[in-house]
Amino acid sequence: MTGLAAASVRAGRAPHAPPEDLTQVELVWIEKQVEHWIRFGHEVHEQVIDRRRRILFFPPGTTFALVRWAANEHGTVLSRLDILRAVASGEPCQTLPTVTPGGDILLRVDGWRQVERMLQHIDAIEAASIDPVEVAPDHWRHVHNRLAAGETPRAYTMQRHRAFLLARRIGA
C-alpha cells in the first residue's frame, strides 16, 4: 500500500473504498508551504487523513473550484485555480494533481494575479445571490477563454442565470 491508503492504515484507520463514481480531491494545508482548498463546491463526504490532509468526495456532475498554492524559501512557486465538473465512472476526463480520477476542466488560471481576479469574479457571482456551483458550465469556459485572450469576461447576471436554468429544465 502506498499514498493515502497507507497513511490511513498507519494512522490506525481501516482503509475503506469510497464509491467509485465519486471524484476525490485531496487537500493539503501546510502553513506557508502548501495550501490546497476548495473555494466553492458541495462535497458529499469528507475523509480526514491527519491534521494537514483530508479528502473530499464530489458526485458526478458537481462543479467545484480547487485552489492550489505553494511556496519555498524564495517565494510563491505555484498559484492556480481550477474550476472542474466531477465526472462519472468511465467518462473521459482531464487529469489534475490531487484529483482522482480527474475532471472536466471548465476553467484554469495560473499566477496569483489571475487567481485573485477569478476569486473576485466568484465573489461578484455570490454577491448577485447565485451559488457558483449552479453557474452555467459555458460561463466558466467563456471566462477561461476571455482571460486567456487578455480580455475582460462578461459578468454572470441573474438574467443569464435564469436563462440557463430554463434551458436546462427544457433540456436544451
Rosetta blueprint (number, residue, H / E / L):
1 M L
2 T L
3 G H
4 L H
5 A H
6 A H
7 A H
8 S H
9 V H
10 R H
11 A L
12 G L
13 R L
14 A L
15 P L
16 H L
17 A L
18 P L
19 P L
20 E L
21 D L
22 L L
23 T E
24 Q E
25 V E
26 E E
27 L E
28 V E
29 W E
30 I E
31 E L
32 K L
33 Q L
34 V E
35 E E
36 H E
37 W E
38 I E
39 R E
40 F E
41 G L
42 H L
43 E L
44 V L
45 H E
46 E E
47 Q E
48 V E
49 I L
50 D L
51 R L
52 R L
53 R E
54 R E
55 I E
56 L E
57 F E
58 F E
59 P L
60 P L
61 G L
62 T L
63 T E
64 F E
65 A E
66 L E
67 V E
68 R E
69 W E
70 A E
71 A E
72 N E
73 E L
74 H L
75 G E
76 T E
77 V E
78 L E
79 S E
80 R E
81 L E
82 D E
83 I E
84 L E
85 R E
86 A E
87 V L
88 A L
89 S L
90 G L
91 E L
92 P L
93 C L
94 Q E
95 T E
96 L E
97 P L
98 T L
99 V E
100 T E
101 P E
102 G E
103 G E
104 D E
105 I E
106 L E
107 L E
108 R E
109 V E
110 D E
111 G L
112 W H
113 R H
114 Q H
115 V H
116 E H
117 R H
118 M H
119 L H
120 Q H
121 H H
122 I H
123 D H
124 A H
125 I H
126 E H
127 A H
128 A L
129 S L
130 I L
131 D L
132 P H
133 V H
134 E H
135 V L
136 A L
137 P H
138 D H
139 H H
140 W H
141 R H
142 H H
143 V H
144 H H
145 N H
146 R H
147 L H
148 A H
149 A L
150 G L
151 E L
152 T L
153 P L
154 R L
155 A L
156 Y L
157 T L
158 M H
159 Q H
160 R H
161 H H
162 R H
163 A H
164 F H
165 L H
166 L H
167 A H
168 R H
169 R H
170 I H
171 G L
172 A L
